[in-house]
C-alpha cells in the first residue's frame, strides 16, 4: 500500500482560519465531493459547512463554498451520502447552546450532485444527538446511519426502511469509558462497528450486528489504541481497512491498519502522518476505480487528501 498523490481539499484563509471533520462521497462521473466545517475556531458562531469537488480529470479540488450556515449558530460534523437514486445527502449538526450536547441533527438534499441544495430539514428536535461517520445501504435496501449521543457518550444507529423519509433509532451501545462516533462496515452479512473511546489511554471498541443493525453485541475493546479521537473504516472485499491515531494519547501518528478476521487482529500498513501535531478525524472511501481516498484534519488549518493504491 502506498500514497500516490497528496492534495488539499481545503486550506485556511482569513474568513475560515480553522477547519475540521471532513467527509467524502463519490459522484457517478468519478469526481469526489468533500464537506467539512470551518470557522474562527471549533464551535465559533460563524462556523459553516463548506463543500469542495475533486475533479478527477484535472486532479485538483475546486474552491470550497458554503452550503450550510445558520446565522449566528455553529455548524459541525457533516456527513455526505449518495443514495441509490442519485440524491446527494448532507447530514450535519447545528449547535444551539454552548457545547456539542446542545446540537440538533439536520439534513439537506441535492438533486444535482451538490450544485444546489434544498432547504435544511431538522431530523431531531431534542438536543444532543450527533453525526460523524457515513451511512451504508444494506443488502435489504435499508439505510443505516451511525449516530452518537453527546450527553451520555453512547453510540447508536438510525435505520430507514423508506429511502430516508423516516428514521428509527436502535438501542444504545454502552461502555464504562464512553464510546462514540461509530464507523461501520459490512463483511459477510455482518455489520461491524468500531468506536472512539472517551478519555486518553484507551482503545478502539467494537460491536457486531447479525440482523442489519437492529441488535448489537456487547461492545468490547480491540487491540488498537485510541486517544479520544475519531476513526473510520471501510470494507475491502472480506477485509477491513481502519484509519486511526496509533497512540493512546496523541492525535499522531495517523495510521492505516487492516484486518482479515473481522477486526479481531490487525496488521499495521502505513503511517500517513507521523510528525508532531494533530492529524485526526479520518474519512476513508474506496472508489469505483479501486483506489482508496483518505481525507483528514491537518493541524486544524487544512483538510488533506491522499490517493492510495492498495
Secondary structure, 3 states (H helix, E strand, C coil): CEEEEEEEEEECCCCCCEEEEEEEEECCCCCEEEEEEEECCCCCCCCEEEEEEEECCCCEECCCEEEECCCCCCEEEEEEEECCCCCEEEEEEEECCCCHHHEEEEEEEECCCCCCCCCCEEEECCCCEECCCCCEECCCCCEEEEEEECCCCEEEEEEECCCCCCCEECCCECCCCCEEEEEEEEECCEEEEEEEECCCCEEEEEEEECCCCCCCCCCEEEEEEECCCCCEEEEECCEEEEEEECCCCCCCCEEEEEECCCCCCCEEEEEEECCCCCEEEEEEEECCCCCEEEEEEECCCEEEEEEEEC
